[in-house]
Amino acid sequence: MPLKNTADRWGPVSQALHWLVVLLVLVLAIVGLSLDSLPKTPKSFWVFTLHKSVGISVLVLVLLRLGWRLYAGAPRPVAGTPAWQARVASGTHALLYALLLAMPLSGWLYDSASGLRPFRWFGLLAMPKLAGPDEALAANAREAHELLFWLLVALVALHVAAALHHHLFRNDPTLSRMLPSRRRSPP
């Protein structure tokens, strides 16, 4: 099985990166939505650091995915897809990538401008500050982070709805080509 994408389906590297990012973003959303309800105590500090570390991991994985996509290409639209739908899908993917890059960057900027001590990515690597302490910048970065999150939620909902529409109503392989293929046993 080739690792690269083919004209008809996403390859295993693209699929793995896609589903890993989906899983991590889901974890980030669940943890992120609960952060405000956590007490700001040393006991709960690890949850904030985990959120930041996973966010930086998503940033790296999305950059890897973009690099892989440039190298491996992308499948062509499913046969019979109208040109306008292909353009909308392409624009949606570009916007998803942009949001998946902007979200962790805005969170990192918020952390940097908050004046907190530098966090260590999973306790291993000290992350550099993107800015010095600045209350106004921290407030703007936090607001942007939250707004970008809700935009991402809305766009992901549309993305999932479109994939399910193609799968359930149009009966085309749009969704299945991002799923691992089952190996066929020889007759």
Number of C-alpha atoms within 10 A of each C-alpha: 6 8 12 18 21 15 13 15 24 25 24 18 16 23 19 16 18 17 13 15 20 14 13 16 19 12 14 19 16 12 15 18 10 11 15 9 8 12 10 11 8 8 9 12 12 13 16 15 16 18 23 22 23 19 24 21 17 24 20 14 18 20 15 14 21 16 12 17 16 10 11 18 17 18 14 13 18 15 10 7 12 10 10 9 11 14 12 11 15 13 12 16 15 12 15 17 17 14 18 22 19 17 23 24 18 21 22 26 21 28 23 24 23 20 15 12 9 13 21 15 18 16 12 9 11 11 15 11 18 14 16 15 16 13 13 12 17 23 14 15 23 20 15 17 22 17 13 19 20 13 15 20 13 11 17 16 12 13 16 12 12 15 19 15 15 16 15 11 9 11 11 17 16 21 17 14 18 18 17 13 11 6 7 6 5 4 3
